[in-house]
Amino acid sequence: MTGPCVDPARVVIEALRLDRWSPREVEARADRGLELGVGGFILFGGEAERVGRLVERVREGAGRPLWIGADLERGAGQQLRGLTELPPPAALAAHPDPETAVAQAGRTTAEEALSVGINWVIAPVLDLDVEPDNPIIATRSFGSDPRRVGELGGRWIDACQSAGAVACAKHFPGHGRTTEDSHIGLPTIDAPAPLLEQDLAPFAAVADRVGSVMAAHVAYPALGSGRAATVSPGIVTGLLRGRLGFEGVISTDAMIMGGIGRNDAEAAVEALAAGCDLMCYPADAGATIEALGRAAADDPALATRLADAVGRAGRAGHAFRSAAPASRGDLEPVAFACDTIVGDPEAVSGWSPGATTRVVGVSDDPEVGPPAGRAGALGAIVSDELRAAGWRIRDASEAEQCIVVLAATPRGWKGRGAPSAGVLREARVAVQAAARGLVVLLGHARWLPSLGAPGICAWSTETVMERAAAAWLRAAVPAVSGRPAGSGR
């Protein structure tokens, strides 16, 4: 080999799934990653305190800067129990003061992430919300207007990075037009190149300042590739590096996803050659490192590319703060989330906290586990909050009022964007069985008209959004016998 000799492990980001694996398995995977010399870890789930201890241990074990990342599009509480859950980007864009809301969300997310050692905030999504049948973007996007998405995304990034973490704009060059989930297979966007200019615009708006960008496992024939952008030199190097002038770190999306193909270790070699610097969440970190090392040994040009990736990732790592005190400033999560709710108070005209009220939870993805922080059945939070405020909550079909809490949010491997017909039918039946009914939609506001019943939009399944929905109801419905709402029994 004639190229520079560098350790390929430094470009591999191992996963630590506290949401699925036993503590022993998490510790073993962390130790294995340290033995391999990986460049960092991406974390999923867990109690904040435990995550902090784990990150401290792996940092001490590595003795060098590590990328410690997590998907935190909806606040640090999206992954870590004990930290703040926030509304999704679509909800932030609906806030009365979206610019301030977005900046506060970015800052709070970064500060809380850093408090447990997470220095790479894998957010925000800069994809456009332009395809109603998209199964994976929807509420994760700031909207459909390219300029507006770029502005709000830029504010989020600036606030996050000013707090000391590195943000990650995703999913380049745009995942918003897909009708397939890249977790399952490789989506192809057949839109013409002029239309795709809209998708590129938000990334172009932040290319001069965001610390990292994530490439999409999506094919774009109009951009010169029928393969995933992740392994397409013309998109990663030609478009992102060349045309947009991006100089930061480029990461792959999770390499375990179906969109990258079955042999993700060999795909990692192609991703490196295409211009990606970090190979995120491979199925087998050891196999990926071996494939990268073998390929670099045989190809001097790839060895040089590997050295560039390691150097770029290392330089960015020096900008990390190891930790920072958690600070919410003046942010009160429920009140903040309540300001993002879309609903007409006339939807609860004639309602009374003194009437018997039934709360029903309905989900369109029961096979998918609950988000971090949720305890109990869907709808239980609304029930508990209203009961504490003096409402007569009864689990009885003959109740005078019925609130249906309907969860319909985008998730990986779900394969569907809109609420299913069966779930909509179930919600309508429950609402129509009562004298007065309302659907609390934990999903995109675009689906409100399809409910066939009065409804409000609370955007996502985070517990803070259910609590905000209950607060909205308490404010919109008159108090019992003149008592202020929330006074209890």
Secondary structure as GFF3:
##gff-version 3
##sequence-region A 1 489
A	DSSP	three_ten_helix	8	11	.	.	.	ID=ss1
A	DSSP	beta_strand	12	17	.	.	.	ID=ss2
A	DSSP	alpha_helix	23	36	.	.	.	ID=ss3
A	DSSP	beta_strand	40	44	.	.	.	ID=ss4
A	DSSP	alpha_helix	48	62	.	.	.	ID=ss5
A	DSSP	beta_strand	67	70	.	.	.	ID=ss6
A	DSSP	three_ten_helix	76	78	.	.	.	ID=ss7
A	DSSP	alpha_helix	89	94	.	.	.	ID=ss8
A	DSSP	alpha_helix	98	115	.	.	.	ID=ss9
A	DSSP	beta_strand	120	121	.	.	.	ID=ss10
A	DSSP	three_ten_helix	138	140	.	.	.	ID=ss11
A	DSSP	alpha_helix	146	162	.	.	.	ID=ss12
A	DSSP	beta_strand	166	172	.	.	.	ID=ss13
A	DSSP	alpha_helix	193	206	.	.	.	ID=ss14
A	DSSP	beta_strand	212	215	.	.	.	ID=ss15
A	DSSP	beta_strand	219	220	.	.	.	ID=ss16
A	DSSP	three_ten_helix	221	223	.	.	.	ID=ss17
A	DSSP	beta_strand	225	228	.	.	.	ID=ss18
A	DSSP	three_ten_helix	229	231	.	.	.	ID=ss19
A	DSSP	alpha_helix	233	233	.	.	.	ID=ss20
A	DSSP	pi_helix	234	243	.	.	.	ID=ss21
A	DSSP	beta_strand	249	251	.	.	.	ID=ss22
A	DSSP	three_ten_helix	258	260	.	.	.	ID=ss23
A	DSSP	alpha_helix	264	274	.	.	.	ID=ss24
A	DSSP	beta_strand	279	280	.	.	.	ID=ss25
A	DSSP	alpha_helix	285	298	.	.	.	ID=ss26
A	DSSP	alpha_helix	300	317	.	.	.	ID=ss27
A	DSSP	alpha_helix	333	338	.	.	.	ID=ss28
A	DSSP	three_ten_helix	345	348	.	.	.	ID=ss29
A	DSSP	beta_strand	356	363	.	.	.	ID=ss30
A	DSSP	alpha_helix	380	388	.	.	.	ID=ss31
A	DSSP	beta_strand	392	393	.	.	.	ID=ss32
A	DSSP	beta_strand	401	408	.	.	.	ID=ss33
A	DSSP	alpha_helix	421	432	.	.	.	ID=ss34
A	DSSP	beta_strand	436	443	.	.	.	ID=ss35
A	DSSP	three_ten_helix	445	451	.	.	.	ID=ss36
A	DSSP	beta_strand	455	457	.	.	.	ID=ss37
A	DSSP	alpha_helix	463	476	.	.	.	ID=ss38
A	DSSP	three_ten_helix	480	482	.	.	.	ID=ss39
###
